[in-house]
């Protein structure tokens, strides 16, 4: 039988406890916590540009060459009217945001001649009273029911056909 002094037992127990503690908490100690990151909990993008607060900014289109509708809200918490312009390769749209109010871009029915492929992010230059920033804004399709009424023109009927049919095999395999 081997004799270990009490001091050695305490040191060993302390080292073991420290190893267990580090093993269970070291990830949090060296990695950034995901819950501390700010993000847009919507389909569109969020940005503060100049005095404007842009929320859920996106384009709705069913084809990259089709007209695209701009959606989202621009808030203004100042006592001055804001002029907001969104510029893409195919054109630009502008809206005025009254002092201490918000403008719903869906209500303005703003469209650009074309945007990008649905599901992609497109570069947009946003200018607010002379302050310009570049954003990557998503292009969403009317396949999502909440955007069906927002797509410019008529919604293609075949865009959701694949979602409405049963695609189960006619002769399922047997065991």
C-alpha positions in Angstrom: 0.0 0.0 0.0 1.3 3.4 -1.0 1.2 6.3 1.5 0.0 9.7 0.1 0.2 12.6 2.5 -3.1 14.5 3.3 -1.6 17.5 1.6 -1.1 15.5 -1.6 -4.7 14.2 -1.5 -6.0 17.8 -1.2 -3.9 19.0 -4.1 -5.0 16.0 -6.2 -8.7 16.7 -5.3 -8.3 20.4 -6.1 -6.6 19.6 -9.5 -9.4 17.1 -10.3 -12.1 19.6 -9.4 -10.4 22.3 -11.5 -10.1 20.0 -14.5 -13.9 19.1 -14.2 -14.7 22.8 -13.8 -12.7 23.9 -16.8 -14.0 20.9 -18.9 -17.6 22.0 -18.3 -17.1 25.8 -18.6 -14.1 26.4 -20.8 -16.2 26.7 -24.0 -18.1 29.6 -22.5 -14.8 31.1 -21.3 -13.2 31.3 -24.7 -16.1 31.5 -27.2 -18.4 34.4 -27.8 -22.0 33.8 -26.5 -24.5 33.6 -29.4 -27.2 35.2 -27.3 -25.2 38.4 -27.0 -25.2 39.0 -30.8 -27.7 41.4 -32.2 -29.6 40.2 -35.3 -32.7 40.9 -37.2 -35.4 38.4 -36.1 -37.2 38.9 -39.4 -36.8 38.1 -43.0 -35.5 41.6 -43.9 -32.6 43.6 -42.7 -32.3 46.1 -39.8 -30.1 49.2 -39.9 -29.8 52.6 -38.4 -28.6 55.0 -41.0 -28.3 58.7 -40.1 -31.5 59.5 -38.2 -33.5 56.7 -39.9 -34.3 53.4 -38.3 -34.8 50.8 -41.1 -36.6 47.7 -40.0 -37.3 44.5 -42.0 -36.2 45.9 -45.3 -36.5 43.4 -48.2 -37.6 43.1 -51.8 -40.4 40.8 -53.0 -40.1 39.3 -56.5 -40.7 35.9 -58.1 -38.0 36.2 -60.8 -34.7 38.0 -61.0 -35.9 40.0 -64.0 -39.3 40.8 -62.6 -40.4 44.0 -60.9 -39.6 43.9 -57.2 -41.6 45.5 -54.4 -39.8 47.1 -51.4 -41.1 46.3 -48.0 -40.2 47.3 -44.5 -40.6 50.3 -42.2 -38.5 53.4 -41.8 -38.8 55.2 -38.5 -37.9 58.8 -37.7 -37.5 59.9 -34.1 -36.4 63.5 -35.0 -38.3 66.7 -35.4 -37.2 66.9 -39.1 -38.6 65.1 -42.1 -36.3 62.5 -43.6 -35.7 61.6 -47.2 -34.8 58.0 -47.7 -33.5 56.5 -51.1 -32.8 52.9 -51.8 -30.7 52.4 -55.0 -30.1 49.0 -56.7 -28.5 48.4 -60.1 -31.8 48.6 -61.9 -33.1 51.8 -60.4 -34.0 53.6 -57.1 -37.0 54.4 -55.0 -37.5 57.2 -52.5 -39.8 57.9 -49.5 -40.4 60.7 -47.2 -40.6 60.0 -43.5 -42.4 62.7 -41.5 -41.0 64.0 -38.2 -41.5 61.7 -35.2 -43.3 59.1 -37.4 -42.7 55.9 -39.3 -43.4 55.1 -42.9 -44.4 51.6 -44.0 -42.8 51.1 -47.4 -45.4 48.5 -48.3 -48.1 51.2 -48.1 -46.0 53.4 -50.5 -46.1 50.6 -53.1 -42.5 51.3 -54.1 -41.0 49.0 -56.8 -37.8 48.7 -58.8 -37.6 47.3 -62.3 -35.7 44.2 -61.2 -33.8 43.0 -58.2 -32.1 39.7 -57.9 -32.8 36.0 -57.7 -35.3 35.2 -55.0 -33.4 33.9 -52.0 -30.4 36.0 -52.8 -28.9 39.1 -51.1 -28.5 42.2 -53.3 -26.3 45.2 -52.7 -28.4 48.4 -52.0 -27.1 51.9 -51.4 -29.4 53.5 -48.8 -29.2 57.3 -48.5 -30.8 59.2 -45.6 -30.6 63.0 -45.9 -27.1 62.7 -47.5 -25.7 59.9 -45.3 -25.1 56.8 -47.5 -24.5 53.2 -46.4 -24.3 49.9 -48.3 -26.6 47.1 -47.2 -27.1 43.5 -48.5 -30.9 43.2 -48.7 -32.7 39.8 -49.2 -35.0 39.1 -52.2 -38.0 37.1 -51.0 -40.6 35.3 -53.2 -44.4 35.1 -52.9 -44.0 31.4 -52.2 -44.3 32.5 -48.6 -48.0 33.1 -48.0 -47.3 36.3 -46.0 -45.8 37.9 -49.1 -48.3 36.6 -51.7 -50.2 39.9 -51.8 -47.0 42.0 -52.0 -45.5 40.7 -55.2 -45.9 43.2 -58.0 -48.3 42.0 -60.7 -49.9 38.6 -60.5 -48.5 35.9 -58.3 -47.5 32.9 -60.5 -49.9 30.0 -59.8 -47.1 27.4 -60.2 -44.9 29.0 -57.5 -46.6 26.9 -54.7 -47.9 24.0 -56.8 -45.1 21.8 -55.5 -46.1 22.6 -51.9 -49.8 21.6 -52.4 -49.4 18.2 -54.1 -48.7 14.9 -52.4 -45.4 13.6 -53.6 -45.6 10.2 -52.0 -44.5 7.4 -54.4 -47.5 5.7 -56.1 -45.9 2.2 -55.3 -44.3 2.4 -52.0 -41.6 -0.2 -51.3 -42.7 -3.3 -49.4 -40.7 -5.2 -46.9 
